[in-house]
Amino acid sequence: MTPLRVIVVGAGISGLAFAYRIQNLAAKAGRTLDLTLLEASGHVGGVIRSARFDDCLLETGPDCWAGNKPAGMELCRELGLEPELIGTRAGVRRSFILHRGTLKRLPEGFFLISPMSVRALLATPLLSVAGKLRMGLELLVPRRTDDADESLAHFVRRRFGHEALARIAQPMVAGIYTADPEKLSLQATFPQFLQMERDHGSVIRALRRKAAQEARGAVSTGGEVSRAAGPRYGMFVTLKQGMSTLTNALAAVLPPNALRVNCPVASARREAGAWRVRLGDGDELACDLLCLALPAHASARLLAGFAPAAAGALGEFEYAGAAVVNFVFRREQIAHAMDGIGAVIPSVEKRRLVAFSFSSVKFEGRAPEGKVVLRAFMGGALQPEVAALAPAELQKVALEELRDLVGIRGEPEFALAGAHNRAMAQYHVGHLARVQAARRAVGALAGLSVIGNAFDGVGIPDCIRGANEAAQSAMQAAPAPVM
Ligand SMILES: Cc1cc2nc3c(=O)[nH]c(=O)nc-3n(C[C@H](O)[C@H](O)[C@H](O)COP(=O)(O)OP(=O)(O)OC[C@H]3O[C@@H](n4cnc5c(N)ncnc54)[C@H](O)[C@@H]3O)c2cc1C
């Protein structure tokens, strides 16, 4: 029986998860597989990269994922990584927000962008009296009747007022989507708020009802609403030895010699019933199934010469850069009590940080006693000039900002920056229509899958789910074996 030839391009979490899943599906179907995973860089994991300095664990990309989305947890279970999973440290699941130059506790009783009760609204120190009044008037704002997509900023201003957008909603979502809220599609990112408006005429009213139902045990949402306090830190998980544990485990179960690093792909075309992948060095490889697991702009580039319609549709997704700087300090160098996970910084504060974490407080095992790992998150759509800085400059800027925010004395023992150029897909207004158009154009090309963080969500579990579904569809459409 001829083996099914599969090439995956890009060894980030999307490509690795696809390669893993298609191996399993082929084995179940009794098909032999000739699998190749081509990665341009020398690193496996894409933006995921854990590093060590002495006994400290640093993450220069993502540091955790949402455990309430099943795909990430299921994959860890399948790979035998369940004992390695840890949640945020109990007892410190609170965070801060910068308000007029001072770090304030994120208010209790808020669900991301909305208060859940009038009491929570009155108690927040983040809004002026006029801002609170306007936010409370949300209960009276008539529901919108048309279905057109709108930006998060438009929705929040319309329902809660300008101050709520600038002081609460913008910083809350910036850390997730690195996005400009004026462009961020509500339908594609927070459809639950639209639904609440539609069903209850008010987000605050919907949240109050949900919380009351939860309290009565009438609905089971895992306490999502009643225990909410800003970002729901209790639901974030990571791996004891770092995020790279997951990507390394996926690489380890690839067939021998399947993974080829330092192997950029220059273009792809379909010819005589097979895909032909041209490598940077001019060599060509052929396969039956091709999976491009790249930022959409990179997939567009590979297809441009052969499939301009698909390339055009993929090129429609905008991307932003993001950067992470990790610092190692001695505990006594930091004045802040570090009695929380970290902070988000509203853009109206005019700082060059989007957020920062006390990483060694957030997760156990990140630093030995007496040491601290601090992590700054920078760039995003609102500060593209920051994301583009060279690593030394990133460290300098991050240190200047953190010095002021948490009171740092002296120099860090170690610093490590990770810059990710055009790595974060931007879910702009009209995103769902763009996804549909791209899927249609790619679907017209037999044997091709295109995955990555432009389609099903930017988070790691979203990328894994997208990879699982694509592998399933690819196997179903795979050419029958020739005996
Ligand atoms: C700084 C940062 C922090 C984040 N934090 C979180 C978080 O805490 N939690 C969370 O859930 N998500 C987070 N995300 C989002 C999430 O990490 C990403 O969406 C996800 O990891 C993307 O994975 P991917 O495999 O699709 O793409 P990538 O990781 O970008 O991988 C693509 C791979 O393709 C390779 N490649 C590119 N071009 C070619 C080519 N021509 N030929 C061959 N190979 C090529 C690249 O070298 C790369 O290895 C974060 C993202 C960033 C950038």
Ligand as a Chemical Component Dictionary entry (heavy atoms), coordinates in Angstrom:
data_LIG
# 
_chem_comp.id                   LIG 
_chem_comp.type                 NON-POLYMER 
_chem_comp.pdbx_formal_charge   0 
_chem_comp.three_letter_code    LIG 
# 
loop_
_chem_comp_atom.comp_id 
_chem_comp_atom.atom_id 
_chem_comp_atom.alt_atom_id 
_chem_comp_atom.type_symbol 
_chem_comp_atom.charge 
_chem_comp_atom.model_Cartn_x 
_chem_comp_atom.model_Cartn_y 
_chem_comp_atom.model_Cartn_z 
_chem_comp_atom.pdbx_ordinal 
LIG C1  C1  C 0 3.992  37.179 23.021 1  
LIG C2  C2  C 0 2.795  36.298 22.908 2  
LIG C3  C3  C 0 2.129  35.900 24.063 3  
LIG C4  C4  C 0 1.009  35.078 23.973 4  
LIG N1  N1  N 0 0.397  34.666 25.118 5  
LIG C5  C5  C 0 -0.571 33.728 25.054 6  
LIG C6  C6  C 0 -1.055 33.113 26.241 7  
LIG O1  O1  O 0 -0.600 33.417 27.340 8  
LIG N2  N2  N 0 -2.017 32.155 26.129 9  
LIG C7  C7  C 0 -2.507 31.752 24.904 10 
LIG O2  O2  O 0 -3.366 30.869 24.853 11 
LIG N3  N3  N 0 -2.044 32.307 23.756 12 
LIG C8  C8  C 0 -1.087 33.262 23.804 13 
LIG N4  N4  N 0 -0.580 33.804 22.653 14 
LIG C9  C9  C 0 -1.136 33.353 21.372 15 
LIG C10 C10 C 0 -0.617 31.974 20.969 16 
LIG O3  O3  O 0 0.597  31.727 21.610 17 
LIG C11 C11 C 0 -0.424 31.899 19.461 18 
LIG O4  O4  O 0 -1.618 32.284 18.800 19 
LIG C12 C12 C 0 -0.060 30.481 19.010 20 
LIG O5  O5  O 0 1.014  29.966 19.766 21 
LIG C13 C13 C 0 0.273  30.512 17.526 22 
LIG O6  O6  O 0 0.767  29.257 17.140 23 
LIG P1  P1  P 0 0.952  28.897 15.610 24 
LIG O7  O7  O 0 1.564  27.546 15.551 25 
LIG O8  O8  O 0 -0.324 29.077 14.872 26 
LIG O9  O9  O 0 1.938  30.006 15.033 27 
LIG P2  P2  P 0 3.465  30.303 15.387 28 
LIG O10 O10 O 0 3.757  29.991 16.784 29 
LIG O11 O11 O 0 3.709  31.671 14.868 30 
LIG O12 O12 O 0 4.269  29.241 14.499 31 
LIG C14 C14 C 0 4.441  29.367 13.125 32 
LIG C15 C15 C 0 5.754  28.686 12.748 33 
LIG O13 O13 O 0 5.890  28.735 11.342 34 
LIG C16 C16 C 0 7.259  28.975 11.016 35 
LIG N5  N5  N 0 7.320  29.520 9.661  36 
LIG C17 C17 C 0 6.947  30.752 9.234  37 
LIG N6  N6  N 0 7.138  30.858 7.900  38 
LIG C18 C18 C 0 7.614  29.666 7.481  39 
LIG C19 C19 C 0 7.996  29.140 6.201  40 
LIG N7  N7  N 0 7.910  29.881 5.083  41 
LIG N8  N8  N 0 8.478  27.879 6.126  42 
LIG C20 C20 C 0 8.547  27.099 7.255  43 
LIG N9  N9  N 0 8.204  27.545 8.483  44 
LIG C21 C21 C 0 7.740  28.806 8.586  45 
LIG C22 C22 C 0 7.691  29.950 12.097 46 
LIG O14 O14 O 0 9.108  29.956 12.222 47 
LIG C23 C23 C 0 6.986  29.388 13.316 48 
LIG O15 O15 O 0 7.782  28.443 14.000 49 
LIG C24 C24 C 0 0.542  34.636 22.700 50 
LIG C25 C25 C 0 1.210  35.033 21.546 51 
LIG C26 C26 C 0 2.332  35.856 21.638 52 
LIG C27 C27 C 0 3.061  36.256 20.386 53 
# 
loop_
_chem_comp_bond.comp_id 
_chem_comp_bond.atom_id_1 
_chem_comp_bond.atom_id_2 
_chem_comp_bond.value_order 
_chem_comp_bond.pdbx_ordinal 
LIG C1  C2  SING 1  
LIG C2  C3  SING 2  
LIG C2  C26 DOUB 3  
LIG C3  C4  DOUB 4  
LIG C4  N1  SING 5  
LIG C4  C24 SING 6  
LIG N1  C5  DOUB 7  
LIG C5  C6  SING 8  
LIG C5  C8  SING 9  
LIG C6  O1  DOUB 10 
LIG C6  N2  SING 11 
LIG N2  C7  SING 12 
LIG C7  O2  DOUB 13 
LIG C7  N3  SING 14 
LIG N3  C8  DOUB 15 
LIG C8  N4  SING 16 
LIG N4  C9  SING 17 
LIG N4  C24 SING 18 
LIG C9  C10 SING 19 
LIG C10 O3  SING 20 
LIG C10 C11 SING 21 
LIG C11 O4  SING 22 
LIG C11 C12 SING 23 
LIG C12 O5  SING 24 
LIG C12 C13 SING 25 
LIG C13 O6  SING 26 
LIG O6  P1  SING 27 
LIG P1  O7  DOUB 28 
LIG P1  O8  SING 29 
LIG P1  O9  SING 30 
LIG O9  P2  SING 31 
LIG P2  O10 DOUB 32 
LIG P2  O11 SING 33 
LIG P2  O12 SING 34 
LIG O12 C14 SING 35 
LIG C14 C15 SING 36 
LIG C15 O13 SING 37 
LIG C15 C23 SING 38 
LIG O13 C16 SING 39 
LIG C16 N5  SING 40 
LIG C16 C22 SING 41 
LIG N5  C17 SING 42 
LIG N5  C21 SING 43 
LIG C17 N6  DOUB 44 
LIG N6  C18 SING 45 
LIG C18 C19 SING 46 
LIG C18 C21 DOUB 47 
LIG C19 N7  SING 48 
LIG C19 N8  DOUB 49 
LIG N8  C20 SING 50 
LIG C20 N9  DOUB 51 
LIG N9  C21 SING 52 
LIG C22 O14 SING 53 
LIG C22 C23 SING 54 
LIG C23 O15 SING 55 
LIG C24 C25 DOUB 56 
LIG C25 C26 SING 57 
LIG C26 C27 SING 58 
# 
